[in-house]
Amino acid sequence: REELIERVLLSSMLNPGEQWQPFRHHGRTFTLEYRLRFRCDTNYYGPLCNKLCRARDDFFGHFDCDPSGIKVCKEGWTGPECRQ
């Protein structure tokens, strides 16, 4: 039979990134220290991970993505989708 020792509920905003954010829970029976980080899936950017940027070098565009998910044209290419 399993017994619940303590219940922990965290309500916090975590911004995506590589940096770990420390947290501490002071309960009635113990203190818990832990770290969390939230990372976006590959090719997704922004505070909600809802900005898609997939680097390409083909007919549809010639660009890379900066750390914010903004398209950066490859050398020699210009325009909104870096096709000129």
N, C-alpha and C positions, 0 to 999 in steps of 0.2 A: 504494500500500500504506500502510495506517495503522499507526502505531507508538504504543504506549502509553508515555507519558512518566512517569506516576505514577498510582497508584490511591489514592483517598481514601475512607475509610469513616467515617461519623459515626454514633455511637450516643448519642443525647441525648433528653431530654424537652423538647418544645416545647409550651408552653401557648398556646392560641389567644388572639389579640389583635392589636391594630394596631401594637404596638411591634416593631421589628426587633431581632433578637438577633445580636450579632457573633460570628463564629467565625474561627479562624486555624488553618491547616494548615501545619506545618513539615515539608516533605518532604526527600528526598535531593537533589532537583534544583531545587526552587523553594519559595517560601512563598506560600500563597494566603490572602487575607483576603476574607471574604464575610459577608453578612448574610442571615438567614432569618426569615420570619414564617409563622405558621400561622393561617389564618382559617377560621371555620366558615361553611358555606353559609348563605344567607338563611334565617331563622326557626329556626336551630339554635343551641344555646347549651351551655355547660358545658365542662369540661376535655377531654371526649371528643367534643364536638359531637353528643351523642346526646339532648339535651333539646330537644324541639320546642315552640315557642310561636309561634303565628301570630295576630297581632292581628285582632280581628273586631268588628263592630258590627252584629249581625243576630240572628235568632231564637235561635241557638245560644250567644250570649254577647256581652258588651259590654266589651271590655278591650283594653289595649295590653300590650306586653311590656317589662319593664325590661332593662337591659344584662346581667342574669344569666338572663334567660328566665323570670322570674316574672311571672305575670299580674297586672296592675294595673287594677282596675275603672275604667271611665270614670265621670265625675261623675254621681252619682245612681243608680248601680248597685251592688249588693252580692251576696254569695253566692259559692260556690266557682267558678262559671262566669260570675259577674256577670250573672245573669238576673233578679234580684229588684229 
